[in-house]
Amino acid sequence: MKKPKIVIIGGGASGLFAAIVASRNNTDVTIIEKNSRIGKKILATGNGRCNYTNVNADQNAYNHPEFVLSVLKQFSAHQTIEFFQELGIEPKVEDFGKAYPLSEQASSIIDVFLYELEKLNVAIKTDTQAKEIVKKGSGFLIHLDHGDALYADKVILATGGKAMPSSGSDGLGYPIARKLGHHVSTIFPALVKLTLDSPYLKSLNGVKITSTVQLINKNQVVQEENGDILFTNYGISGPTILDISRKANELLIAKEAPIINVILLDSLSKIQVYERFQKFKDKPVDQSLIGLVNKRIIPALIKQAGIQKHQTLICELTHLEKEFLINLLFNWHFPVTGSKGFEDAQVTAGGIEVSEIDADTLESKLIEGLYFTGEVMDIDGLCGGYNLQWAWSSAYVAAQNASK
Ligand SMILES: Cc1cc2nc3c(=O)[nH]c(=O)nc-3n(C[C@H](O)[C@H](O)[C@H](O)COP(=O)(O)OP(=O)(O)OC[C@H]3O[C@@H](n4cnc5c(N)ncnc54)[C@H](O)[C@@H]3O)c2cc1C
């Protein structure tokens, strides 16, 4: 019997994984990749170490938990670790369940993929861009650049989102899906650094602290994270901010005015700070803050509290100045003006509407034989290995079903 021909559009994380799974199911697989090499983005993941899964991955780490549930059940983080172990990748599990290859090299993932794909005889067409997919009888005709075309019994759209377009994922999958009748929800950058409005950013540039960060909208805390943050000359970065960025961008799109609240002293009470000020009432205000907060933050706090001179003694502060200063230590507000955009984002929020995709098979509900994997769908996860886990799990499910 003739092997079913599966064409996978996109040689990124999910496309490569799907190719291995489909090919092991005795199908004839071709990968179409517009870059000159496959897996370019994988090399950039986890700061070059590839945080390829999170052992705690469950549906709650994603924007559509009910949709991802069945997919994660079919291929979990545990199965991912085993799958990669079988390919040769030993896991190194770090804080918060983040798993990396023991080699600490993202290139290890590409190397084992390439070896396996070659072993399985998967055809890889690099420097080839898919332009359009047209339904032809029970199969598909895939129009490529340079006027070429390719026939497929089944197609897996693994074109990724729009984050880091220099890696090849520049949103080309969306018009392809739209032409087939699919809808694409508003896309915007997530897991991205935020730009802030503050006159103190230049002086704060490079200051790294561990604190609690809140995202506030209309005086309500909409998200709270604790961890490292880094001030930059444009705004703020760090894992906590990346996780908050999705909601912040969503609010900006809705024309809201979100605020980042940095709680510098999350382990002390205001009363304790009043007591400290009483104890150090004969110290200059800048000296009184030494040992309490990062030294480089102190000038900005004093200025923002409206205190003219750093040398002013605590006992010389007006009641209002003291109140203002203490309040800043617990509520340091920065209006969010935007983000560093898709160029800097780790993931795309939004994508092909999940209501048009079968959550058990990842087959299109509109076009039989068309499957989706990875970020091209309206699925994104938290920072920490969850997005690659989605790429692997969705690839497994789509490939298993496409090869039937
Ligand atoms: C800097 C950075 C760091 C990251 N770090 C992590 C991490 O440590 N852990 C984690 O879980 N996630 C991480 N992510 C997110 C993760 O890399 C993505 O979620 C994941 O790669 C998505 O896989 P995908 O297969 O959907 O798309 P991609 O990996 O983006 O692959 C899509 C591929 O399709 C190709 N393509 C697109 N359109 C066409 C077309 N029309 N024809 C042919 N080819 C096409 C592209 O060139 C690309 O190679 C990171 C992302 C970035 C940008």
The ligand as a Tripos MOL2 file, in Angstrom:
@<TRIPOS>MOLECULE
LIG
   53    58     1     0     0
SMALL
NO_CHARGES

@<TRIPOS>ATOM
      1 C1         14.3940   34.2140   22.1150 C.3       1 LIG1
      2 C2         13.4010   33.1160   22.4080 C.ar      1 LIG1
      3 C3         13.6320   32.2530   23.4530 C.ar      1 LIG1
      4 C4         12.7080   31.2550   23.7580 C.ar      1 LIG1
      5 N1         12.9940   30.3960   24.7720 N.ar      1 LIG1
      6 C5         12.1030   29.4210   25.0730 C.ar      1 LIG1
      7 C6         12.4180   28.4590   26.0810 C.ar      1 LIG1
      8 O1         13.5270   28.4270   26.6300 O.2       1 LIG1
      9 N2         11.4450   27.5420   26.3910 N.ar      1 LIG1
     10 C7         10.2390   27.5070   25.7510 C.ar      1 LIG1
     11 O2          9.4020   26.6760   26.0900 O.2       1 LIG1
     12 N3          9.9540   28.3550   24.7440 N.ar      1 LIG1
     13 C8         10.8600   29.2910   24.3820 C.ar      1 LIG1
     14 N4         10.5760   30.1450   23.3490 N.ar      1 LIG1
     15 C9          9.3280   29.9400   22.5660 C.3       1 LIG1
     16 C10         9.4700   28.7600   21.5780 C.3       1 LIG1
     17 O3         10.7020   28.8560   20.9170 O.3       1 LIG1
     18 C11         8.3260   28.7540   20.5740 C.3       1 LIG1
     19 O4          7.1020   28.7560   21.2480 O.3       1 LIG1
     20 C12         8.4010   27.5500   19.6460 C.3       1 LIG1
     21 O5          9.5990   27.5570   18.9060 O.3       1 LIG1
     22 C13         7.2200   27.5260   18.6930 C.3       1 LIG1
     23 O6          7.3700   26.4300   17.8280 O.3       1 LIG1
     24 P1          6.6310   26.4050   16.4220 P.3       1 LIG1
     25 O7          7.0160   25.1360   15.7690 O.co2     1 LIG1
     26 O8          5.2090   26.7100   16.5660 O.co2     1 LIG1
     27 O9          7.2440   27.6230   15.6060 O.3       1 LIG1
     28 P2          8.7440   28.0300   15.2790 P.3       1 LIG1
     29 O10         9.6900   27.3010   16.1310 O.co2     1 LIG1
     30 O11         8.7330   29.4890   15.2830 O.co2     1 LIG1
     31 O12         8.9610   27.4850   13.8030 O.3       1 LIG1
     32 C14         8.2380   27.9320   12.6890 C.3       1 LIG1
     33 C15         9.0770   27.6420   11.4340 C.3       1 LIG1
     34 O13         8.2570   27.7940   10.2850 O.3       1 LIG1
     35 C16         8.9980   28.4460    9.2620 C.3       1 LIG1
     36 N5          8.0200   29.0630    8.3520 N.ar      1 LIG1
     37 C17         7.1260   30.0460    8.6690 C.ar      1 LIG1
     38 N6          6.3390   30.3080    7.6090 N.ar      1 LIG1
     39 C18         6.7400   29.4770    6.6120 C.ar      1 LIG1
     40 C19         6.3100   29.2760    5.2690 C.ar      1 LIG1
     41 N7          5.2850   29.9630    4.7620 N.pl3     1 LIG1
     42 N8          6.9480   28.3560    4.5150 N.ar      1 LIG1
     43 C20         7.9950   27.6490    5.0270 C.ar      1 LIG1
     44 N9          8.4490   27.7940    6.2900 N.ar      1 LIG1
     45 C21         7.8150   28.6870    7.0790 C.ar      1 LIG1
     46 C22         9.8690   29.4160   10.0210 C.3       1 LIG1
     47 O14        10.9970   29.8080    9.2700 O.3       1 LIG1
     48 C23        10.2290   28.6100   11.2720 C.3       1 LIG1
     49 O15        11.4230   27.8740   11.0860 O.3       1 LIG1
     50 C24        11.5050   31.1350   22.9940 C.ar      1 LIG1
     51 C25        11.2920   31.9910   21.9270 C.ar      1 LIG1
     52 C26        12.2180   32.9750   21.6190 C.ar      1 LIG1
     53 C27        11.9660   33.8920   20.4500 C.3       1 LIG1
@<TRIPOS>BOND
     1     1     2 1
     2     2     3 ar
     3     2    52 ar
     4     3     4 ar
     5     4     5 ar
     6     4    50 ar
     7     5     6 ar
     8     6     7 ar
     9     6    13 1
    10     7     8 2
    11     7     9 ar
    12     9    10 ar
    13    10    11 2
    14    10    12 ar
    15    12    13 ar
    16    13    14 ar
    17    14    15 1
    18    14    50 ar
    19    15    16 1
    20    16    17 1
    21    16    18 1
    22    18    19 1
    23    18    20 1
    24    20    21 1
    25    20    22 1
    26    22    23 1
    27    23    24 1
    28    24    25 2
    29    24    26 1
    30    24    27 1
    31    27    28 1
    32    28    29 2
    33    28    30 1
    34    28    31 1
    35    31    32 1
    36    32    33 1
    37    33    34 1
    38    33    48 1
    39    34    35 1
    40    35    36 1
    41    35    46 1
    42    36    37 ar
    43    36    45 ar
    44    37    38 ar
    45    38    39 ar
    46    39    40 ar
    47    39    45 ar
    48    40    41 1
    49    40    42 ar
    50    42    43 ar
    51    43    44 ar
    52    44    45 ar
    53    46    47 1
    54    46    48 1
    55    48    49 1
    56    50    51 ar
    57    51    52 ar
    58    52    53 1
@<TRIPOS>SUBSTRUCTURE
     1 LIG1         1 GROUP 0 **** ****
